[in-house]
Amino acid sequence: MGAKVAICIATTGASSMNWMSRIMGKLLLDQQLGIEFTHIHQASSAVPDHSKNNIIAANASPNIEKGRNERTDENRNIIVGANINKRYSKDGVLRSDADYIMWLDDDTVPPNRFVTHLVNLGRPFVGGIYFLGQYPFTPLAYYRNEDGLYQALYDYPKGTLVPCDSIGMGCTLIHRSVYEAILDNYEVFQRSNGSLVPVHKDDIQNRRTPNQKKSYVKNGYFHDPLWEIDPDDNRTFPFYGMEYGRTEDHYFCEMAVRCGFQPYVDTNVECEHLKLYGFGKAHYVEALEGRREELDRAGEITPADLGRRIG
């Protein structure tokens, strides 16, 4: 029996019947190769009421994705299907017998047999490579610098698995064990403004009820009291979130890495990224060549550097 995979499609506003027909044809090929598809979910991004006041809209562009930075991917959390008290929802993937979630964006077109290929790699967290839909068209795969900021995977090696610190969710296969490990290792608290924050259990040192009711700054440090969650609170577990100008892929990957799951990108699985028209590897290569001297002067991290860091 083949792997059981739930297909989860995040809509961005670029979806079309042409895209859907192309994807369904590719999924039929994977099904013929033994993949069993348990669900097909499609949902747009949505913002939960409890997080609206904690999200920064960072320069929302005036194109078809206008406002995306003003939302969190709450529907990704709903699809995964666990609440903050670690109970599984009736219709979520974790309640099902699916082994994997295959995340797709409705503007990403992978090659044929992509699900079979990614499953056969035997990695719990691996994605295909696709490219930013605007200059410099860099891959949506990242290293994390020592200052905590991310930089794109420039000049990546061809035809291989590359360990990364963060990858996009546009063509990404994640085993259910990654989500289960996050649930086991993280506890969710509520900030003073009502929004949720997952905290690794190793970082919880003091559980007493804080006397301080509001956030404050002291000696250059920002202090925000965290409140324990009511046992009857039914809000979704925040696996994905967009806040403080950061995207949902970084948010999720940091928790997965903390739980011991290394994200990989397979550069064999090259995807087209549909925006106003299709963007892909050719655009990236052209932009990279134009920036070669600039990148060399800046001393960008190379794949060899990453191998030494991650092992």
Secondary structure as the mmCIF struct_conf table of DSSP 4:
data_model
#
loop_
_struct_conf.conf_type_id
_struct_conf.id
_struct_conf.beg_label_comp_id
_struct_conf.beg_label_asym_id
_struct_conf.beg_label_seq_id
_struct_conf.end_label_comp_id
_struct_conf.end_label_asym_id
_struct_conf.end_label_seq_id
HELX_LH_PP_P HELX_LH_PP_P1 GLY A 2 ALA A 3
STRN STRN1 LYS A 4 THR A 11
BEND BEND1 GLY A 13 GLY A 13
HELX_RH_AL_P HELX_RH_AL_P1 MET A 17 GLN A 32
TURN_TY1_P TURN_TY1_P1 LEU A 33 GLY A 34
STRN STRN2 GLU A 36 SER A 44
STRN STRN3 ALA A 46 ALA A 46
HELX_RH_3T_P HELX_RH_3T_P1 ASP A 49 ASN A 54
BEND BEND2 PRO A 62 ASN A 63
TURN_TY1_P TURN_TY1_P2 ILE A 64 GLY A 67
HELX_RH_3T_P HELX_RH_3T_P2 ARG A 68 GLU A 70
STRN STRN4 ASP A 73 ASP A 73
HELX_RH_AL_P HELX_RH_AL_P2 GLU A 74 VAL A 80
TURN_TY1_P TURN_TY1_P3 GLY A 81 GLY A 81
STRN STRN5 ALA A 82 ASN A 83
TURN_TY1_P TURN_TY1_P4 ILE A 84 ASN A 85
BEND BEND3 LYS A 86 LYS A 86
HELX_LH_PP_P HELX_LH_PP_P2 ARG A 87 ARG A 87
STRN STRN6 TYR A 88 TYR A 88
HELX_LH_PP_P HELX_LH_PP_P3 SER A 89 SER A 89
TURN_TY1_P TURN_TY1_P5 LYS A 90 ASP A 91
BEND BEND4 GLY A 92 GLY A 92
HELX_RH_3T_P HELX_RH_3T_P3 VAL A 93 ARG A 95
TURN_TY1_P TURN_TY1_P6 SER A 96 ASP A 97
BEND BEND5 ASP A 99 ASP A 99
STRN STRN7 TYR A 100 ASP A 105
TURN_TY1_P TURN_TY1_P7 ASP A 106 ASP A 107
STRN STRN8 THR A 108 VAL A 109
HELX_LH_PP_P HELX_LH_PP_P4 PRO A 110 PRO A 111
TURN_TY1_P TURN_TY1_P8 ASN A 112 ARG A 113
HELX_RH_AL_P HELX_RH_AL_P3 PHE A 114 ASN A 120
TURN_TY1_P TURN_TY1_P9 LEU A 121 GLY A 122
BEND BEND6 PRO A 124 PRO A 124
STRN STRN9 PHE A 125 ILE A 129
STRN STRN10 PHE A 131 PHE A 131
BEND BEND7 GLY A 133 GLN A 134
TURN_TY1_P TURN_TY1_P10 TYR A 135 PRO A 136
STRN STRN11 PRO A 139 PRO A 139
BEND BEND8 LEU A 140 LEU A 140
STRN STRN12 ALA A 141 ARG A 144
TURN_TY1_P TURN_TY1_P11 GLU A 146 ASP A 147
BEND BEND9 GLY A 148 GLY A 148
STRN STRN13 TYR A 150 ALA A 152
TURN_TY1_P TURN_TY1_P12 TYR A 154 ASP A 155
HELX_LH_PP_P HELX_LH_PP_P5 TYR A 156 PRO A 157
BEND BEND10 LYS A 158 THR A 160
STRN STRN14 LEU A 161 PRO A 163
BEND BEND11 ASP A 165 ASP A 165
STRN STRN15 SER A 166 ILE A 167
BEND BEND12 MET A 169 GLY A 170
STRN STRN16 CYS A 171 HIS A 175
HELX_RH_AL_P HELX_RH_AL_P4 ARG A 176 ASN A 185
STRN STRN17 TYR A 186 GLN A 190
TURN_TY1_P TURN_TY1_P13 SER A 192 ASN A 193
BEND BEND13 GLY A 194 GLY A 194
STRN STRN18 LEU A 196 HIS A 200
HELX_RH_3T_P HELX_RH_3T_P4 LYS A 201 ASP A 203
BEND BEND14 ARG A 208 ARG A 208
HELX_LH_PP_P HELX_LH_PP_P6 THR A 209 PRO A 210
BEND BEND15 ASN A 211 ASN A 211
BEND BEND16 LYS A 214 LYS A 214
STRN STRN19 TYR A 216 LYS A 218
TURN_TY1_P TURN_TY1_P14 ASN A 219 GLY A 220
STRN STRN20 TYR A 221 HIS A 223
STRN STRN21 TRP A 227 GLU A 228
HELX_LH_PP_P HELX_LH_PP_P7 ILE A 229 ASP A 230
TURN_TY1_P TURN_TY1_P15 PRO A 231 ASP A 232
HELX_LH_PP_P HELX_LH_PP_P8 ARG A 235 ARG A 235
STRN STRN22 THR A 236 THR A 236
HELX_LH_PP_P HELX_LH_PP_P9 PHE A 237 PHE A 237
BEND BEND17 PHE A 239 TYR A 240
STRN STRN23 GLU A 243 GLU A 243
TURN_TY1_P TURN_TY1_P16 TYR A 244 GLY A 245
STRN STRN24 ARG A 246 ARG A 246
HELX_RH_AL_P HELX_RH_AL_P5 GLU A 248 ARG A 258
TURN_TY1_P TURN_TY1_P17 CYS A 259 GLY A 260
STRN STRN25 TYR A 264 GLU A 270
STRN STRN26 GLU A 272 LEU A 274
BEND BEND18 LYS A 275 TYR A 277
STRN STRN27 GLY A 278 PHE A 279
HELX_RH_AL_P HELX_RH_AL_P6 LYS A 281 GLY A 290
TURN_TY1_P TURN_TY1_P18 ARG A 291 ARG A 291
HELX_RH_AL_P HELX_RH_AL_P7 ARG A 292 ALA A 298
TURN_TY1_P TURN_TY1_P19 GLY A 299 GLY A 299
HELX_RH_AL_P HELX_RH_AL_P8 PRO A 303 ILE A 310
#
